[in-house]
Amino acid sequence: MPAAKNRKPLHLNAFLMSTGHHEASWRLPESPAEAGSDIEHYKNLARIAERGRLDSLFLADSPVLMGDPGRRPAAKLEPTVLLTALAGATERIGLIATASTSYNEPYNLARRFASLDHVSGGRAGWNIVTTAGADAARNFGLDDTPLHHERYRRAAEFVEVSTKLWDSWADDAVVADKESGVHALAERVRAIGHRGEFFRVDGPLNVQRPPQGYPLLVQAGSSEDGKDFAARYAEAVFTAQQTLEEGIAFYRDVKARAVALGRDPDGIKILPGIVPVIGDTEAEARELDAELDRLIVPEYAKRQLALRLKIAPDDLDLDAELPEDIPTEDEIEGAKSRYTLIVELARRERLTIRQLIGRLGGGRGHRTFAGTAEQVADTIEHWYDSGAADGFNIMPAVLPSGLEVFVDRVVPILQERGLFRTEYTGSTLREHYGLPRPANQLFDTADQAGRADRADRAAPAAAVPHTDLAAAGAR
């Protein structure tokens, strides 16, 4: 294909998950036995991703043990702690961590992300999630998951409190004047005095404003509430879309919602997930994919699918299609969009439960693609040029090998086509994504108003002739 011309840069994020995104990846000989808690494993992955000049890497998280630890590695290090270690092992790549608004408090979480942004020199990002599931709720003294709408109302207020806390220090607050004995200007550090539906927070934060102003704000929910939330707050959206048509529709929908709220559509980057399985030939790639699927334990995977669908495992026959009598999306309180994606995939392609398990085993509903490096690059370029994506959330089926082959074989093709950077041009995560540093809502607006007021008072009355006053007011 010819080199790309006059196109905005493509964005690539590496979604890292212990031994890889495929359900059976841990069973391969190459997989490290303790990947989930092995810091050297993650340092190696981070350096591979940075070698490919990827925008960022991302760690998912949940405040609950996910799945049966007897079937696959389930241990996870706390992501902001892990990313702090990875900040010291890398120089430029962005570092995005998932943190729940359902089971955290704004002050502590704002402090953790401000700290990570300082430690990394402005490379932090926050994937904002509204955790669902009764098992997580019971870890925090609740009997069941809060209602979907309530979780999103809490998340909205959580983000608003967090941004106020990051803004509670003016950028010029610290003067460190040793001669006068003044370290910071007291009037440039303010309490926020927040009183809302869910939170009462005085502030100010005990960490000065992050290098990026705010960490990059990321969101991954695709329900109606999730899309509304993304349109209002998110700067990058991780999404799962199975077909190009679905990807285009989602892209246009979220961008239109952002515009309706007065936002620049380029200020929100849409990154669908893709699980690439890459071989020297298409046949080799398909055989690698099939080998992984053969390693899935069907009965365990069936239990996981039944849990997702809110039905009994005995209602699923491995060699039959999805039953007709299953809940609707309206009856699901958690992960609504992923539920609908799975059901529509099964219905559209008339998959048996065994086939559906195989499709979900690679990426839990994200699009899987087996082919050559050239074919993977073609797919990425086609979705990008068709208006379905600003970039991609790369989810290697197996780690570290899947990330290595993507970086060493797919990235160079994208670079040759003019789609992806050959060197980093910025040092912060916001710079990688082409996003501005946000203004300080507690100081910048007041400062601008103060400067304008002082200028008005200083201007001579003759500056605007009497006959032009009406016109001046109209302007």
Backbone torsions as a table, in degrees:
resi	resn	phi	psi	omega
1	MET	NA	148.2	179.8
2	PRO	-69.9	157.8	178.1
3	ALA	-63.9	144.9	-179.1
4	ALA	-71.8	145.6	178.0
5	LYS	-130.7	139.9	173.3
6	ASN	55.6	36.6	176.8
7	ARG	-113.0	145.1	176.6
8	LYS	-64.8	151.6	-177.7
9	PRO	-65.3	143.5	175.1
10	LEU	-76.9	145.0	178.5
11	HIS	-112.7	136.4	-178.9
12	LEU	-129.4	127.9	177.2
13	ASN	-119.2	137.2	177.0
14	ALA	-96.6	113.3	178.3
15	PHE	-90.3	108.2	-173.9
16	LEU	-98.5	129.0	178.4
17	MET	-139.7	97.6	177.9
18	SER	34.0	-107.1	-176.7
19	THR	-87.0	-2.7	-179.4
20	GLY	131.1	170.4	-173.8
21	HIS	-83.0	-18.1	178.2
22	HIS	-73.8	137.3	-177.5
23	GLU	-52.4	-36.0	-174.8
24	ALA	-101.8	9.1	-175.5
25	SER	-58.1	-32.4	-176.8
26	TRP	-66.3	-17.0	-176.8
27	ARG	-84.6	-9.1	178.9
28	LEU	-74.0	147.8	-178.7
29	PRO	-56.9	-32.2	-176.3
30	GLU	-73.9	-16.7	-171.6
31	SER	-74.3	130.4	177.6
32	PRO	-68.1	135.2	-173.5
33	ALA	-63.6	-33.4	-176.1
34	GLU	-116.0	40.8	-172.7
35	ALA	-56.9	-40.2	-174.0
36	GLY	-62.4	-26.1	-178.6
37	SER	-122.3	19.0	-177.5
38	ASP	-99.7	104.0	-176.8
39	ILE	-64.3	-34.2	-179.9
40	GLU	-67.5	-34.2	175.6
41	HIS	-60.3	-46.3	-178.8
42	TYR	-71.3	-34.6	175.5
43	LYS	-61.0	-42.1	179.3
44	ASN	-62.7	-44.8	179.0
45	LEU	-62.2	-43.0	-179.0
46	ALA	-62.4	-40.0	-179.7
47	ARG	-69.6	-35.8	175.8
48	ILE	-62.6	-47.9	-179.5
49	ALA	-61.8	-40.1	179.1
50	GLU	-68.6	-34.4	176.0
51	ARG	-59.8	-31.8	177.9
52	GLY	-84.7	2.9	179.8
53	ARG	61.4	29.5	177.6
54	LEU	-64.5	150.3	-178.7
55	ASP	-61.2	-42.6	-169.2
56	SER	-161.8	165.4	166.9
57	LEU	-123.5	157.0	-169.6
58	PHE	-138.3	137.3	176.5
59	LEU	-118.8	122.0	174.0
60	ALA	-78.6	164.5	179.7
61	ASP	-163.0	159.3	173.7
62	SER	-153.3	144.0	-179.1
63	PRO	-83.2	44.6	-179.2
64	VAL	-159.2	151.1	174.5
65	LEU	-68.3	120.4	-174.9
66	MET	-91.8	116.6	175.4
67	GLY	79.2	-175.3	-178.1
68	ASP	-88.2	114.8	-177.9
69	PRO	-65.9	-12.1	176.2
70	GLY	-76.9	-15.9	-174.2
71	ARG	-102.1	-31.7	177.3
72	ARG	-156.9	160.9	-179.3
73	PRO	-56.6	128.3	-176.9
74	ALA	-120.5	-11.6	-178.5
75	ALA	-70.3	138.9	178.9
76	LYS	-139.4	132.4	171.0
77	LEU	-73.9	148.7	177.1
78	GLU	-60.5	126.7	-166.6
79	PRO	-67.0	-35.8	180.0
80	THR	-69.9	-30.9	174.8
81	VAL	-67.8	-46.8	179.5
82	LEU	-61.4	-42.7	-179.0
83	LEU	-68.2	-28.2	174.9
84	THR	-62.9	-40.0	176.2
85	ALA	-67.8	-39.9	-179.5
86	LEU	-69.2	-26.4	175.9
87	ALA	-60.1	-36.1	179.3
88	GLY	-77.9	-15.7	-178.8
89	ALA	-97.3	-4.7	-178.5
90	THR	-133.8	174.0	-177.4
91	GLU	-123.6	-34.6	-170.1
92	ARG	-128.2	-28.3	-172.0
93	ILE	-67.1	142.6	178.1
94	GLY	-70.8	155.9	-172.5
95	LEU	-131.3	104.7	-174.1
96	ILE	-111.0	129.3	179.9
97	ALA	-120.5	143.4	171.6
98	THR	-82.0	137.1	172.6
99	ALA	-147.5	136.4	-173.3
100	SER	-84.8	136.2	172.2
101	THR	-84.0	-11.7	-179.5
102	SER	-79.6	-32.2	-172.6
103	TYR	-130.1	36.8	170.5
104	ASN	-137.7	173.1	172.4
105	GLU	-116.6	143.7	-174.6
106	PRO	-56.9	-41.3	-174.4
107	TYR	-62.0	-51.0	-177.9
108	ASN	-63.3	-41.7	-176.8
109	LEU	-71.7	-40.5	176.2
110	ALA	-60.0	-38.3	178.5
111	ARG	-65.8	-42.4	-179.1
112	ARG	-62.8	-44.3	-179.1
113	PHE	-72.9	-34.2	174.1
114	ALA	-62.7	-41.4	178.8
115	SER	-63.2	-44.8	178.9
116	LEU	-62.3	-38.3	179.8
117	ASP	-65.9	-40.1	176.5
118	HIS	-66.2	-46.8	-177.4
119	VAL	-60.9	-38.1	-175.2
120	SER	-90.4	-2.9	-178.1
121	GLY	73.2	33.5	175.8
122	GLY	91.6	38.1	-177.3
123	ARG	-119.8	12.4	-173.6
124	ALA	-86.7	147.5	172.2
125	GLY	-140.3	149.2	-178.4
126	TRP	-118.5	116.0	171.5
127	ASN	-86.6	111.4	-171.8
128	ILE	-88.3	119.0	-179.6
129	VAL	-126.0	151.9	175.0
130	THR	-111.2	90.6	-169.3
131	THR	-59.6	132.2	176.5
132	ALA	-110.6	166.5	174.6
133	GLY	111.0	129.3	-178.7
134	ALA	-65.6	-30.7	-179.4
135	ASP	-64.1	-38.4	175.7
136	ALA	-69.0	-42.7	-179.2
137	ALA	-57.2	-40.0	-177.9
138	ARG	-69.4	-16.1	173.7
139	ASN	-77.2	-8.7	-176.8
140	PHE	-127.5	29.0	173.1
141	GLY	77.7	13.5	179.1
142	LEU	-108.5	152.0	179.1
143	ASP	-82.0	-29.2	-177.4
144	ASP	-155.3	171.1	-179.8
145	THR	-64.3	134.9	170.7
146	PRO	-58.7	154.6	-178.2
147	LEU	-60.7	151.2	-175.1
148	HIS	-53.5	-52.1	-178.7
149	HIS	-63.0	-37.8	179.7
150	GLU	-65.3	-40.3	178.8
151	ARG	-61.0	-39.8	-179.1
152	TYR	-73.9	-32.9	174.1
153	ARG	-64.2	-42.4	177.4
154	ARG	-63.3	-42.4	-179.3
155	ALA	-61.9	-41.9	179.8
156	ALA	-61.9	-46.3	179.2
157	GLU	-67.0	-35.5	178.7
158	PHE	-59.2	-46.3	-179.8
159	VAL	-65.7	-41.1	-179.8
160	GLU	-63.7	-40.2	177.3
161	VAL	-66.4	-43.0	-178.8
162	SER	-60.6	-44.8	-179.8
163	THR	-66.3	-36.1	175.3
164	LYS	-62.5	-40.8	179.7
165	LEU	-65.4	-41.7	177.4
166	TRP	-64.1	-29.4	-179.4
167	ASP	-88.5	1.0	-176.0
168	SER	-72.1	-11.6	170.8
169	TRP	-111.9	127.2	170.2
170	ALA	-68.0	153.4	-179.3
171	ASP	-61.6	-28.2	-177.8
172	ASP	-101.7	20.2	-175.7
173	ALA	-64.4	-41.3	-176.5
174	VAL	-86.6	119.4	177.8
175	VAL	-109.7	-24.6	177.1
176	ALA	48.0	50.2	179.8
177	ASP	-86.7	97.7	-176.2
178	LYS	-68.7	-32.7	-177.8
179	GLU	-66.4	-42.6	-179.2
180	SER	-87.8	-13.4	-178.3
181	GLY	81.1	15.8	179.5
182	VAL	-103.4	116.7	179.1
183	HIS	-88.4	-45.1	178.6
184	ALA	-137.8	148.8	178.6
185	LEU	-79.6	112.7	-173.8
186	ALA	-56.7	-36.0	-178.4
187	GLU	-73.0	-8.5	178.8
188	ARG	-100.4	12.0	173.4
189	VAL	-129.8	119.6	-170.7
190	ARG	-127.5	145.6	167.4
191	ALA	-69.0	153.1	-179.1
192	ILE	-100.5	-22.9	176.0
193	GLY	53.0	45.6	-176.7
194	HIS	-79.2	132.5	173.8
195	ARG	-133.9	111.9	-176.2
196	GLY	-137.3	-165.8	-178.4
197	GLU	-67.6	-38.2	-174.0
198	PHE	-111.8	-24.4	-170.7
199	PHE	-133.6	144.7	169.9
200	ARG	-124.8	108.8	-173.9
201	VAL	-133.9	122.1	179.8
202	ASP	-83.7	-47.1	-173.5
203	GLY	69.5	-171.4	-1.5
204	PRO	-73.4	172.6	176.4
205	LEU	-68.6	150.8	178.3
206	ASN	-94.5	23.5	171.4
207	VAL	-133.9	133.6	-178.8
208	GLN	-67.7	166.8	-172.3
209	ARG	-53.1	135.9	-178.4
210	PRO	-61.9	154.4	178.1
211	PRO	-53.6	-36.7	179.6
212	GLN	-85.5	2.7	-170.8
213	GLY	83.1	-69.6	168.4
214	TYR	-125.4	147.5	165.6
215	PRO	-57.0	154.3	175.4
216	LEU	-57.5	131.1	-178.2
217	LEU	-97.7	119.0	-174.5
218	VAL	-118.9	150.2	179.9
219	GLN	-142.7	151.2	-175.2
220	ALA	-133.4	7.5	178.8
221	GLY	-88.9	138.6	-177.5
222	SER	-118.1	13.0	172.0
223	SER	-71.0	175.8	177.3
224	GLU	-60.1	-45.6	176.5
225	ASP	-61.8	-40.3	-179.7
226	GLY	-63.9	-41.4	179.7
227	LYS	-68.6	-37.8	175.5
228	ASP	-62.7	-42.6	179.4
229	PHE	-63.9	-45.2	179.2
230	ALA	-60.4	-44.1	-178.3
231	ALA	-61.7	-32.5	-178.1
232	ARG	-83.5	-40.0	-168.7
233	TYR	-119.2	-33.2	-167.7
234	ALA	-73.4	149.0	172.7
235	GLU	-112.1	-15.4	170.8
236	ALA	-145.3	143.3	-178.2
237	VAL	-126.2	121.0	171.9
238	PHE	-91.5	125.2	-174.6
239	THR	-138.9	158.4	176.7
240	ALA	-113.3	118.2	178.8
241	GLN	-134.2	127.5	-175.2
242	GLN	-85.2	-31.7	-176.5
243	THR	-124.0	158.2	178.7
244	LEU	-60.3	-41.6	-179.2
245	GLU	-61.7	-42.4	177.2
246	GLU	-64.6	-38.8	179.1
247	GLY	-63.8	-43.7	178.7
248	ILE	-63.3	-44.0	-178.8
249	ALA	-62.6	-43.7	179.4
250	PHE	-64.2	-45.2	-179.2
251	TYR	-57.3	-49.3	-178.3
252	ARG	-65.9	-39.2	-178.2
253	ASP	-62.4	-51.4	-177.2
254	VAL	-66.0	-41.8	179.2
255	LYS	-63.0	-41.3	179.9
256	ALA	-64.7	-40.3	177.8
257	ARG	-63.0	-38.9	178.6
258	ALA	-64.6	-44.0	178.7
259	VAL	-61.2	-40.6	-179.9
260	ALA	-62.4	-23.1	178.1
261	LEU	-94.1	7.6	177.9
262	GLY	85.0	15.1	-179.3
263	ARG	-95.2	154.6	172.4
264	ASP	-75.0	123.3	-178.7
265	PRO	-60.6	-25.6	176.8
266	ASP	-73.1	-9.9	179.7
267	GLY	-84.7	3.5	177.0
268	ILE	-133.5	116.0	-174.4
269	LYS	-97.7	127.5	-178.5
270	ILE	-99.5	121.1	-176.4
271	LEU	-127.2	93.6	174.4
272	PRO	-65.9	152.4	176.0
273	GLY	-83.7	144.0	173.8
274	ILE	-139.2	133.3	179.0
275	VAL	-106.5	95.4	-177.5
276	PRO	-87.9	131.5	171.0
277	VAL	-114.4	113.9	-165.4
278	ILE	-115.0	131.7	175.9
279	GLY	-130.2	170.9	177.0
280	ASP	-65.6	-31.4	175.3
281	THR	-128.9	164.5	177.4
282	GLU	-62.7	-38.7	-179.9
283	ALA	-63.2	-40.7	179.1
284	GLU	-65.2	-41.6	179.2
285	ALA	-62.8	-42.0	179.6
286	ARG	-66.4	-34.3	177.5
287	GLU	-69.0	-39.0	175.5
288	LEU	-61.5	-41.8	178.9
289	ASP	-64.1	-44.0	-179.8
290	ALA	-65.8	-36.8	178.3
291	GLU	-61.1	-42.9	177.6
292	LEU	-63.3	-43.9	-179.6
293	ASP	-62.2	-34.5	179.1
294	ARG	-65.9	-22.9	-178.2
295	LEU	-86.4	-6.0	176.7
296	ILE	-68.9	136.3	174.0
297	VAL	-87.1	107.1	-169.7
298	PRO	-59.7	-41.7	-175.8
299	GLU	-65.5	-38.3	177.3
300	TYR	-66.2	-45.7	-178.7
301	ALA	-63.1	-35.4	178.4
302	LYS	-64.5	-40.4	178.0
303	ARG	-62.5	-40.9	179.2
304	GLN	-64.7	-40.9	179.1
305	LEU	-65.6	-43.0	179.2
306	ALA	-61.1	-39.5	177.8
307	LEU	-62.2	-42.7	178.6
308	ARG	-63.3	-39.1	-176.0
309	LEU	-86.1	-4.8	-179.9
310	LYS	62.0	41.0	175.2
311	ILE	-132.7	171.5	-179.8
312	ALA	-78.8	141.2	178.0
313	PRO	-55.8	-33.4	-179.3
314	ASP	-66.7	-15.4	178.1
315	ASP	-80.3	-5.1	-179.1
316	LEU	-109.3	123.4	176.3
317	ASP	-102.6	122.0	-175.3
318	LEU	-55.0	-31.1	-175.5
319	ASP	-106.9	18.9	174.9
320	ALA	-122.8	165.2	178.4
321	GLU	-76.8	173.0	179.1
322	LEU	-59.8	134.0	178.6
323	PRO	-60.5	153.4	177.7
324	GLU	-73.8	-34.6	-173.5
325	ASP	-88.9	79.2	176.3
326	ILE	-128.8	163.4	-178.0
327	PRO	-61.5	156.5	171.6
328	THR	-88.5	167.2	179.0
329	GLU	-58.6	-36.1	-178.9
330	ASP	-62.6	-23.2	-179.9
331	GLU	-88.5	-3.1	-179.5
332	ILE	-99.5	128.8	-179.7
333	GLU	-95.0	-19.6	-178.3
334	GLY	-124.7	143.5	175.8
335	ALA	50.0	52.1	-176.9
336	LYS	-59.2	-46.7	-174.7
337	SER	-66.4	-37.0	179.6
338	ARG	-68.9	-37.2	175.9
339	TYR	-57.6	-49.1	-178.3
340	THR	-64.3	-39.9	179.2
341	LEU	-59.1	-45.0	-177.8
342	ILE	-65.0	-46.0	-178.8
343	VAL	-63.5	-44.1	-179.3
344	GLU	-66.3	-37.3	176.4
345	LEU	-61.5	-46.6	-179.2
346	ALA	-63.2	-43.4	-178.8
347	ARG	-69.5	-44.8	-175.0
348	ARG	-62.3	-42.0	-175.1
349	GLU	-101.7	5.1	178.2
350	ARG	50.2	51.6	-177.3
351	LEU	-82.8	142.2	167.7
352	THR	-72.9	166.1	178.2
353	ILE	-60.3	-38.9	178.5
354	ARG	-62.2	-43.4	179.0
355	GLN	-67.9	-39.7	179.2
356	LEU	-63.2	-41.7	177.4
357	ILE	-59.1	-41.7	178.1
358	GLY	-63.0	-40.7	179.4
359	ARG	-67.2	-38.0	-178.5
360	LEU	-80.1	-22.3	-177.4
361	GLY	-63.1	-26.5	-178.7
362	GLY	-80.9	-31.3	-175.0
363	GLY	-158.2	17.2	173.7
364	ARG	55.8	35.5	178.7
365	GLY	109.9	-15.0	174.1
366	HIS	-75.2	157.5	-175.7
367	ARG	-71.1	125.7	175.3
368	THR	-99.5	148.8	-178.4
369	PHE	-148.1	120.3	176.8
370	ALA	-107.7	125.1	-179.4
371	GLY	179.7	-170.8	177.1
372	THR	-79.0	167.9	176.7
373	ALA	-57.8	-40.3	179.2
374	GLU	-63.1	-41.8	-179.9
375	GLN	-67.5	-38.0	176.5
376	VAL	-63.4	-45.4	178.1
377	ALA	-61.6	-39.8	178.1
378	ASP	-61.2	-43.3	-179.7
379	THR	-63.3	-45.5	178.3
380	ILE	-60.2	-45.6	-178.6
381	GLU	-65.9	-39.0	-178.1
382	HIS	-65.6	-45.8	178.4
383	TRP	-63.4	-40.7	-179.0
384	TYR	-64.4	-48.5	-178.3
385	ASP	-70.3	-22.8	-179.2
386	SER	-84.2	-3.3	179.5
387	GLY	80.0	33.4	177.2
388	ALA	-106.8	-6.9	-173.7
389	ALA	-162.8	147.8	167.5
390	ASP	-95.6	-7.8	-178.2
391	GLY	171.8	-166.4	-175.3
392	PHE	-140.9	148.9	173.0
393	ASN	-94.5	101.5	-173.9
394	ILE	-82.2	122.8	-173.2
395	MET	-122.2	81.9	-176.5
396	PRO	-57.9	135.5	179.8
397	ALA	-65.3	-34.8	-178.6
398	VAL	-132.9	137.3	177.7
399	LEU	-122.2	140.8	8.0
400	PRO	-89.1	-9.5	-168.9
401	SER	-61.1	-39.4	-178.0
402	GLY	-64.8	-35.8	177.4
403	LEU	-71.7	-40.2	179.5
404	GLU	-60.9	-45.9	-177.6
405	VAL	-68.9	-33.4	176.4
406	PHE	-65.5	-46.7	-178.5
407	VAL	-66.2	-41.7	-173.1
408	ASP	-84.4	-19.4	-174.6
409	ARG	-123.6	-35.3	-179.6
410	VAL	-85.8	-45.4	-178.3
411	VAL	-56.3	-45.1	178.8
412	PRO	-58.8	-34.4	178.1
413	ILE	-66.4	-43.6	178.1
414	LEU	-63.8	-35.5	177.7
415	GLN	-67.8	-42.6	179.4
416	GLU	-62.3	-31.5	179.6
417	ARG	-84.0	2.2	178.7
418	GLY	75.7	15.9	-176.7
419	LEU	-90.5	-23.3	-172.6
420	PHE	-137.2	149.7	-176.8
421	ARG	-60.7	150.7	171.4
422	THR	-100.2	-20.4	175.3
423	GLU	-144.5	152.8	171.9
424	TYR	-68.1	137.1	176.5
425	THR	-108.0	-12.6	177.8
426	GLY	-124.3	174.4	180.0
427	SER	-115.1	-14.5	-179.3
428	THR	-107.9	161.4	177.9
429	LEU	-63.2	-39.8	177.3
430	ARG	-60.7	-39.2	178.4
431	GLU	-65.5	-39.2	177.7
432	HIS	-59.9	-40.0	-178.0
433	TYR	-88.1	2.5	178.3
434	GLY	67.1	35.8	-176.5
435	LEU	-114.6	144.2	-177.1
436	PRO	-75.7	160.3	171.5
437	ARG	-78.1	125.3	-175.1
438	PRO	-67.9	147.1	174.3
439	ALA	-67.8	157.5	178.0
440	ASN	-85.6	114.7	-174.4
441	GLN	-69.9	-21.6	-178.6
442	LEU	-91.5	-21.1	-175.4
443	PHE	-120.9	-45.5	-172.1
444	ASP	-61.8	-44.0	-179.4
445	THR	-64.0	-45.4	179.0
446	ALA	-64.7	-39.2	179.7
447	ASP	-64.0	-43.0	179.7
448	GLN	-64.4	-41.5	178.5
449	ALA	-63.8	-40.5	179.4
450	GLY	-64.2	-41.7	179.1
451	ARG	-65.1	-41.9	178.9
452	ALA	-64.0	-40.8	-179.3
453	ASP	-64.5	-42.2	179.0
454	ARG	-65.3	-37.5	178.9
455	ALA	-66.6	-39.7	179.2
456	ASP	-63.3	-42.2	-178.7
457	ARG	-68.2	-30.1	-177.6
458	ALA	-82.9	-19.7	-175.7
459	ALA	-73.3	137.6	177.7
460	PRO	-69.6	147.9	-177.7
461	ALA	-60.6	-30.6	-176.8
462	ALA	-72.1	-5.1	-177.1
463	ALA	-62.5	-28.4	177.8
464	VAL	-122.1	109.8	-178.8
465	PRO	-60.4	150.4	-177.4
466	HIS	-54.8	-39.5	-175.4
467	THR	-70.4	-16.8	-177.4
468	ASP	-102.0	5.8	-174.5
469	LEU	-63.6	-43.0	-178.9
470	ALA	-63.1	-43.1	179.3
471	ALA	-65.1	-39.1	179.2
472	ALA	-62.9	-40.2	178.5
473	GLY	-65.4	-36.9	178.7
474	ALA	-63.4	-37.4	178.5
475	ARG	-65.7	NA	NA
